[in-house]
Amino acid sequence: MISYLLFDLDNTLYSSSFGLEKAVGERIRRFTAQFLGITEEEAVQRRQARIAYFGTTLEWLMAEEGLTDVDAYYRAIHPEGEEANLYPDPRVRTFLEQIPLPKAILTNSPMEHAQRILKKLEMENLFTHIFDIRWNGLQGKPQPEVFFRVLKTLGKSPQEVLFIDDYPSYVKGYLDIGGKGLLLDEEDLHQDYPYPRIRSIFELTPYLEN
C-alpha cells in the first residue's frame, strides 16, 4: 500500500518546455570542458563514456578526474537567477495538495537549487523533506544507497513509496530495489520503456491505489 510519494524535482514538478534542464546540461558541458582543458565536444564524449558508472557528472569528475571544489562546481552549474524563466502552475500545486499522502523530494541537485525552484513554483510548503545531493553524501540517483538512505529517513519500505522521475535509469534503479516507480515522460521520448509511464503529472492518480 502506497503511503508516501517521492518526487524528482526538475522536469517533474514543472514542464521540460521551460528549458531549465537543457541550460543545466549546457553549463555542465562548459564546466567539464574548462576543468579538463579540452573542447566541449571532447568533454561530451568523455562524459558519455563514463557517466553510466556514476549517478552524476560530479561523482565522475571527483572519482576519476580530480575535482575537489564541489562548491565551485555547483556555483557554475546552478547560478543564482537560473530559475528566472520559470513560472508557477497553480493547477499542479492544487493537484498535489489534493493527494492525501505526504510528499518528499529526491534530487541530484544541491539544496540551493531546489529551494530556488520550489520558491519560484510556489510549492515551498508542500514537501516534508528535500533530499538533495549533499544530504546524500554527494551520491546521486540511481545508486541503491541513495534510495535506501531516503527510505530509512521516511521510515518506509520500498513498496510503500511511489517514486516519480523523468529519467528512466533513475526509476529503474528504484524498481530494482523492490520499489514502485513511475516514469514521467512528457515528450514521449521513451516509448520502449517497459514499466509504468505517464505523460503528465496529472496522470498520477490511478497509480496511487497500487
Secondary structure, DSSP 8 states (H G I E B T S, - for coil): ---EEEE--TTTSS-GGG-HHHHHHHHHHHHHHHHHTS-HHHHHHHHHHHGGGSSSHHHHHHHHS----HHHHHHHHS-TTTTTT----HHHHHHHHHS-S-EEEE-SS-HHHHHHHHHHHT-TTS-SEEE-TTTTTT--TT-HHHHHHHHHHHT--GGGEEEEES-HHHHHHHHHTT-EEEEE-TT---TT--S-EESSGGG-GGGGG-
